[in-house]
Each structure stands twice: as C-alpha cells, then as structure tokens.
Amino acid sequence: MRQFMFFVFLLVGMSLSAQDKNFYIFLCFGQSNMEGNAKIEAQDTVGVNERFKVLAAVDCPELKREKGKWYTAVPPLVRCHTGLTPVDYFGRTLVDSLPDNVRVGVINVAIGGCKIELFDKDSYQSYLNDVPDWLTNMVKEYGGNPYGRLVELARQAQKDGVIKGFLLHQGESNTNDVEWPRKVKKIYDDLLSDLNLKAEKVPLLAGELVNADKGGKCASMNKIIATLPQQIHNAYIIPSNGCGCASDYLHFDAEGYRILGRRYAKQMLLIL
C-alpha cells in the first residue's frame, strides 16, 4: 500500500512539475490583420529568441510543423502560407524585456475576412452557412471550428505554462456594428469559462484597425473598438496611429505590424 501511495504521489508531482509558471502563454485570434497579410521579410526570420515559442495550430509539413507541438516562433505563426502578424513582434518584445527565465508562447487562430461571429461557439455554424467557399476552406484547416481549435490547444498549453492574456485583432468585417463589443464580451467570457480562468488575471488586448491618419477604409470602427473596456473591465485598446498600411488601406504593411506588435507588448508588460 505504501509503495502504491508513493507511486501516486510521484505521478502527481511529475504532473505538477510539468507546468512551468514562467512560461507565459497568450491566445491570439481575429481576422486577416491577426492572421498576417504583409510579406515576411529577411529581418523577420533571423534572431528569433528560442524563448519565444508558437504552438502550431495546423499541420504544416513544408515547415516541418505538426499541430499541437511547440516550435521557435519563426514566422509564419498562423498557417503554412500566412504572413507577418503583430504577434511576431509582440513575442519578440516580451522576451527581450522579461527575465531570462521567462518564456513566451503564443497560439494564433485567425481567419481572413471573418466576422467576430465565427468565434461565437454557440452560433458559428449558422454564420458559416452563408459565407464564401474560400472562407469555408480556411475554417476547415481548423477542423471546422476555429474557437474549438483555440480552446483545444489552450487546454494542452495549460499543461506546459500559464495563460496570461488574450490578443484580438478583428473588426474590418464588422465595421459600424455597434453590437461588436457585446459579441466580443461573450467570446471572452466563454474562453474564461472553458479554460477555468479568472477575468482579473487575464486581460484582453484589442488592436485598432488601420487608422484614419493613414486613410484606413474601416477606421470608423475604431470608435466602436474604443468602447470595449465598457464591456470588459480588463480590456485594453492598442492604438494604430502612425502604423503604415498596404495599398488597400485595410491591412498594415510589414513595418506597421512590427510597430503594432511592439505596442501590444508594451501594454502587456505594464500589466505583467
């Protein structure tokens, strides 16, 4: 009996020790600007600190990545052929600023062109009934349920580290939707519930869309995004003023993503 109890305690101890309290994990979701639209440049693929990790959300044989495994966060961080994202320089900035014993891990599930409704676990299927085939095909890469994939990977990641926050960049497809903050609040609450997290310990950082100072086509949505902290008390808005954009005035350019990513990180560092 003593040997059995010792074995049980040993297993429990091994399970507890597997979780590294100094492995900070961030869940990232949204549409094309979170997915990454700008071309990855040479400067973005070199010098990535091994303390910055990404948990692959899909299988990418050409990148030698398997879903559910951690890799050094060399872009692309979302799917096999996506571009640079704010998450790249969010993570880089964090590891450069935090103590050497702290690692940063990100999980990024994003789908270009989607409305925020895609991440509502209770109504996403009805939303998918009326979307173009190209969007449906991207959703299929996440097993048909992006929110479900995010939660699946987050639960796995909780065995390795501690979830410290959520990063959101979405809104272009919901421009002028005054219900957007309430819809985001539901998704935030669902994530907290499904992952057994406490709101006061897990902030949500939401980025502005391409700003009016750059002629952003959806810049009017930023006024609605600004009201998100009225719905989520632990929400913070990341400004996009001065961030360069592509010729479509919808997506940031590579330098714009770098600036925006660093701003996400600076806000998170203040919170941490």
C-alpha positions in Angstrom: 0.0 0.0 0.0 2.8 2.4 0.9 4.5 1.7 -2.4 1.3 2.4 -4.3 0.7 5.7 -2.5 4.3 6.7 -3.2 3.8 5.9 -6.8 0.6 8.1 -6.9 2.4 11.0 -5.2 5.2 10.6 -7.7 2.9 10.8 -10.6 1.1 13.9 -9.1 4.5 15.5 -8.5 5.6 14.9 -12.1 2.3 16.3 -13.4 2.6 19.5 -11.4 6.3 20.0 -12.2 5.5 19.7 -15.9 3.8 23.1 -15.8 6.3 26.0 -15.9 4.9 29.1 -14.1 7.5 31.1 -16.0 6.1 30.0 -19.4 3.7 32.8 -20.3 1.1 31.8 -22.9 -1.1 34.2 -25.0 -4.1 33.3 -27.1 -4.4 35.3 -30.3 -7.4 35.4 -32.6 -9.1 37.6 -35.2 -9.2 38.1 -38.9 -6.7 39.0 -41.6 -4.6 41.5 -39.7 -4.1 39.0 -36.9 -3.5 36.3 -39.5 -0.8 38.4 -41.1 -1.1 40.0 -44.5 2.3 41.5 -45.1 5.1 39.6 -46.8 7.7 38.2 -44.3 11.0 40.0 -44.8 14.5 38.7 -44.1 14.8 40.7 -40.9 11.7 38.9 -39.5 13.2 35.4 -39.8 16.5 35.9 -38.1 17.4 36.4 -34.5 14.2 34.9 -33.1 14.9 34.1 -29.4 14.4 30.4 -28.6 12.4 31.5 -25.5 9.7 32.7 -27.9 7.5 29.7 -28.9 4.5 29.1 -31.1 2.1 26.2 -30.7 1.3 25.1 -34.2 -2.5 25.3 -34.8 -2.4 23.3 -38.0 -0.2 20.8 -39.7 2.4 22.3 -42.0 4.6 19.5 -43.5 6.6 22.0 -45.6 7.6 23.8 -42.4 8.1 20.5 -40.6 5.5 21.5 -38.1 2.8 19.4 -36.5 -0.4 20.6 -34.9 -0.1 20.7 -31.1 3.7 21.0 -30.9 5.8 23.9 -29.8 8.4 25.5 -32.1 10.6 28.5 -32.0 8.4 31.3 -33.3 9.9 32.0 -36.7 7.1 33.3 -39.0 4.6 32.3 -40.3 2.9 31.8 -36.9 -0.6 31.1 -38.1 -0.9 28.7 -41.0 1.6 27.4 -43.6 1.5 30.4 -46.0 0.3 33.3 -43.9 2.4 36.5 -43.5 3.8 38.7 -40.8 1.5 39.4 -37.8 1.5 41.7 -34.8 2.1 38.6 -32.7 5.6 38.2 -34.1 6.9 41.4 -32.6 4.7 41.1 -29.6 6.5 38.0 -28.6 9.9 39.3 -29.5 9.5 42.4 -27.5 8.3 40.4 -24.5 11.2 38.0 -24.4 13.6 40.9 -24.8 12.1 42.7 -21.8 11.3 39.9 -19.4 13.8 38.0 -17.2 15.9 35.3 -18.9 14.0 32.5 -17.0 10.7 33.5 -18.6 9.5 32.0 -21.9 6.7 33.3 -24.1 4.3 31.0 -26.0 1.6 32.1 -28.5 -1.3 30.3 -30.1 -2.7 32.1 -33.1 -6.0 31.1 -34.7 -7.1 33.7 -37.3 -9.1 33.7 -40.5 -9.0 36.5 -43.0 -12.4 38.0 -43.9 -14.3 36.6 -41.0 -16.8 38.3 -38.8 -16.4 38.1 -35.0 -19.4 35.7 -35.1 -17.1 33.0 -36.3 -15.6 32.8 -32.8 -19.0 32.5 -31.0 -19.1 28.8 -30.0 -22.9 28.9 -29.9 -23.7 30.4 -33.3 -20.6 29.9 -35.5 -22.3 27.1 -37.5 -25.2 29.3 -38.6 -22.7 32.0 -39.6 -20.8 29.5 -41.7 -24.0 28.7 -43.6 -23.7 31.9 -45.6 -20.0 32.6 -46.2 -18.0 32.1 -49.5 -16.2 28.9 -50.2 -12.7 30.4 -49.7 -13.6 31.3 -46.1 -15.1 27.9 -45.5 -11.9 26.2 -46.8 -9.8 28.2 -44.3 -12.1 27.3 -41.5 -11.7 23.6 -42.5 -8.0 23.9 -41.6 -9.1 24.4 -38.0 -11.3 21.3 -38.1 -14.3 23.4 -39.0 -14.4 25.2 -35.6 -11.7 27.9 -35.0 -12.9 28.6 -31.5 -12.9 24.9 -30.7 -9.3 24.6 -32.0 -8.2 27.6 -30.0 -9.6 26.1 -26.8 -8.3 22.6 -27.6 -4.8 24.0 -28.0 -5.1 26.3 -25.0 -6.0 23.4 -22.7 -3.0 21.5 -24.0 -0.8 24.5 -23.4 -2.0 24.9 -19.8 -0.2 21.7 -19.0 3.0 23.5 -20.1 2.6 27.0 -18.8 0.2 29.7 -17.7 -2.2 31.7 -19.8 -1.5 35.3 -19.2 -3.7 37.1 -21.8 -5.7 37.2 -25.0 -4.8 39.3 -28.1 -7.5 40.2 -30.5 -7.4 42.0 -33.9 -10.7 42.0 -35.7 -13.4 44.3 -36.8 -13.0 45.1 -40.5 -15.8 42.7 -41.4 -18.0 44.1 -38.5 -17.4 47.8 -39.4 -20.0 50.0 -37.8 -21.5 47.1 -35.9 -22.4 48.7 -32.5 -23.0 45.2 -31.1 -19.4 44.2 -31.7 -18.2 44.9 -28.1 -21.0 42.8 -26.6 -20.2 40.0 -29.1 -16.5 40.1 -28.0 -17.5 40.1 -24.4 -19.4 36.8 -24.9 -16.4 35.2 -26.5 -14.1 36.5 -23.8 -16.5 35.1 -21.1 -16.7 31.7 -23.0 -12.9 31.5 -23.0 -12.6 32.2 -19.3 -15.2 29.6 -18.5 -13.9 26.9 -20.9 -10.3 27.3 -19.7 -11.2 27.9 -16.0 -9.6 31.3 -15.9 -10.3 34.4 -13.9 -11.1 37.7 -15.6 -8.9 39.8 -13.2 -5.9 37.7 -14.2 -6.4 37.5 -17.9 -6.6 40.8 -19.8 -7.8 41.2 -23.4 -5.8 43.4 -25.7 -7.6 44.6 -28.8 -5.9 46.4 -31.6 -7.3 49.3 -33.6 -7.8 48.9 -37.4 -5.8 50.9 -39.9 -6.1 54.4 -38.6 -7.7 57.4 -40.2 -4.3 59.1 -40.3 -3.4 56.5 -42.9 -6.7 56.6 -44.8 -8.0 53.4 -43.3 -11.1 52.2 -45.0 -12.5 50.8 -41.8 -11.2 53.5 -39.4 -14.7 54.4 -38.3 -14.7 51.0 -36.5 -12.1 52.3 -34.1 -14.7 54.4 -32.2 -16.6 51.2 -31.5 -13.5 49.3 -30.5 -12.7 52.1 -28.1 -15.8 51.2 -26.1 -14.8 47.6 -25.4 -13.5 48.4 -21.9 -17.0 49.4 -21.0 -18.0 45.7 -21.6 -14.8 44.1 -20.4 -13.2 45.8 -17.5 -9.8 44.1 -18.1 -9.7 45.1 -21.8 -7.1 47.5 -23.3 -7.1 49.1 -26.7 -3.9 49.2 -28.7 -3.6 52.3 -30.9 -2.8 52.0 -34.6 -1.9 55.7 -35.3 1.2 56.0 -37.3 1.2 52.3 -38.4 1.8 52.1 -42.1 -0.6 50.2 -44.3 -0.8 48.4 -47.6 -2.3 49.9 -50.8 -5.7 48.5 -49.9 -5.9 50.7 -46.8 -7.3 47.6 -44.9 -4.1 45.8 -44.0 -1.0 47.0 -42.3 2.4 46.8 -44.1 5.3 44.9 -42.5 6.6 47.9 -40.5 3.1 48.6 -39.4 2.8 45.1 -38.0 6.1 45.5 -36.2 5.0 48.8 -34.6 1.6 47.4 -33.6 3.1 44.2 -32.2 5.5 46.2 -30.0 2.6 48.3 -28.7 0.7 45.2 -27.8 3.8 44.0 -25.9 4.4 47.3 -24.1 0.8 47.3 -22.8 1.1 43.7 -21.7 4.4 44.5 -19.9 2.6 47.2 -18.0 0.0 44.7 -16.9 2.5 42.0 -16.0 
